[in-house]
Amino acid sequence: MHYLRLFYILYVLAWARLDEFLANQGAFTLIHSVLNVVLFWRKQSAPRAVRLRMALEKLGPIFVKFGQMLSTRRDLLPVDVADELAKLQDRVPPFPFAQVKTTIENAFGLPIEQVYAEFDTAPVASASVAQVHFATLANGQEVAVKVLRPGIAKVIHQDIALIKSLAWLVQALSSEGKRLKPLDIVDEFARHTEHELDLTLEAANCTQLAKNFPDKRLLIPEVYWDDCRKEVMTMQRMHGVPISQIDVLREKGIDITQLAHDGVEIFFTQVFRDGFFHADMHPGNIQVATEGIHKGKYIALDFGIMGSLSDTDKYYLARNFLAFFNRDYRDVAVAHIESGWVPPNTNVEELETAIRAICEPIFDKPLKDISFGRTLLSLFQMSRRFGVIIQPQLVMLQKTLLNIEGLGRELDPNIDLWQTAKPFLKKWMSEQVGWRSILKSVQKELPFVLKNAPEMPRLVHQFLQQNIQAQQHTPQQTKLAELIQAQHRHAKWQKWTSLSIAVLVLLQLASLIIILVK
């Protein structure tokens, strides 16, 4: 079956004439020529990017997801390909309720009626890895239940293995293979897809994001852990209107301009305050509450793909953003070098000039007049020139930023992104490097200091004593001590040797005297 799938994949790739992409790449030149002769029946007039999208859709949901991930790598793809892959939709027909029931009963070891008081047999959403149903718990709580597709893990592992084989072929035979690093891209895709196969990991992501927003600025469904398994996730049912239905939101009395500003602040809060952000913020995963005390608040759904940043990443990103907002392009260049995103021998002046040429034209413009897609493309082209090392976590951030751009355009195209984000970033940087940072560190470490204060004199004494002993046993001093000991042994040997010779000489003289006397 594995090989039949491989032959089908190769057939679809040939049918779509995708060998054109590598027609001038090393050994693929000959392969392309042979295929043109052998497969003379191929008549595809559509543009190459469209043919690639059609082929991925034909190959099924895993290839669609792979294409979606590729669309975020604008540093590697031509513009037409990246734009076309961004149109891929992860929508597949739902699987039957009988399979849903079997999965739930196998996961819990109980009849479905003992797990859920009511269960809607019609799914409300269906994707490549799982689908969602509404249900009710025994206590009357309305829930949404996410169920993995039966046998999806095996399908994913087989298809990823085949994709990896194709990536190896491209890397081995293509002259661009080393730069594109297709195997690394497949490994990154496999890592994210593997996380989606365990719904307890998604439940953990959901819980963590909720902890990060206790003030309910961003509404996150509560997870019911007693009713979660690897194949099943049970969470609070959320009631809201999809963010894409702007006319409905206006009819419900939602302030669209305020919603746009709140979205920018929530995004930057996730990235810079928490370093943990929702990395799949397309309109299907974002709703708005239109009733009750949370009216006008965002609702986040689907937590299978999350991004994370280290403190170092957050610091350099914030520094880059602030320098960018202040049009201090030299500091942007220096931050790139200090962070290790570009080689240390990069010419600062040349990098500064290149960044200015890209960023200066978009200042003082509303969001409707700015294309982050084109700006990012220019930045990536510049990155390639200067040897920028693309960080995987920053690719996830770029994907999210493009989602935010799309949402912002829909909500309020006149929003000034710079003025909205700048105060937040200034405050965050002040907390990281100003007096607030010092106070925060003191507050964090104070309990530890107070707890260990009585032992501090003894610990300091031990440290100093160990330091002195360590200094006394440095390699040079040890070598010197060995030489001195050797000299002492040599001197002692010389002393006894001289004494022995003297005794022998005296004995010889005594013998001579005795002989003469006789």
Buried (B, 14 or more C-beta within 10 A) or exposed (E): EEEEBBEBBEEBBBBBBBBBBBBEBBEBBEBBEEBBEEEEEEEBEEEBBBBBBBBBBBBBBBBBBBBBBBBBBBBBBEEEBBBBBBEBEBEBEBBEBEBBBEBBBEBBEEEBEEBBEEBBEEBEBBBBBBBBBBBBBEEEBEBBBBBBBBEBBEBBBBBBBBBBEBBBBBBEBBEBBEEBBBBEBBBBBBEBBBBBBBBBBBBBBBBBBBEBBEEEBBBBBBBBEEBBBEBBBBBBBBEBBBBBBBEEBEEBEBBBEEBBBBBBBBBBBBBBBBBBBBBBBBBBBBBBBBEEEBEBBBBBBBBBBBBBBEEEBBBBBBBBBBBBBEEBBBBBBBBBBBBEBBEEEBEEEEBBEBBBEBBEEBEEEEBEEBBBBEBBBBBBBBBEEBEBEBBBBBBBBBBBBBBBBBBBBBBBEEBBBBEBBBEBBBBBBEBBEEEBEEEEEEEEEEEEEEEEEEEEEEEEEEEEEEEEEEEEEEEEEEEEEEEEEEEEEEEEEEEEEEEEEEEEEEEEEEEEEEEEEE
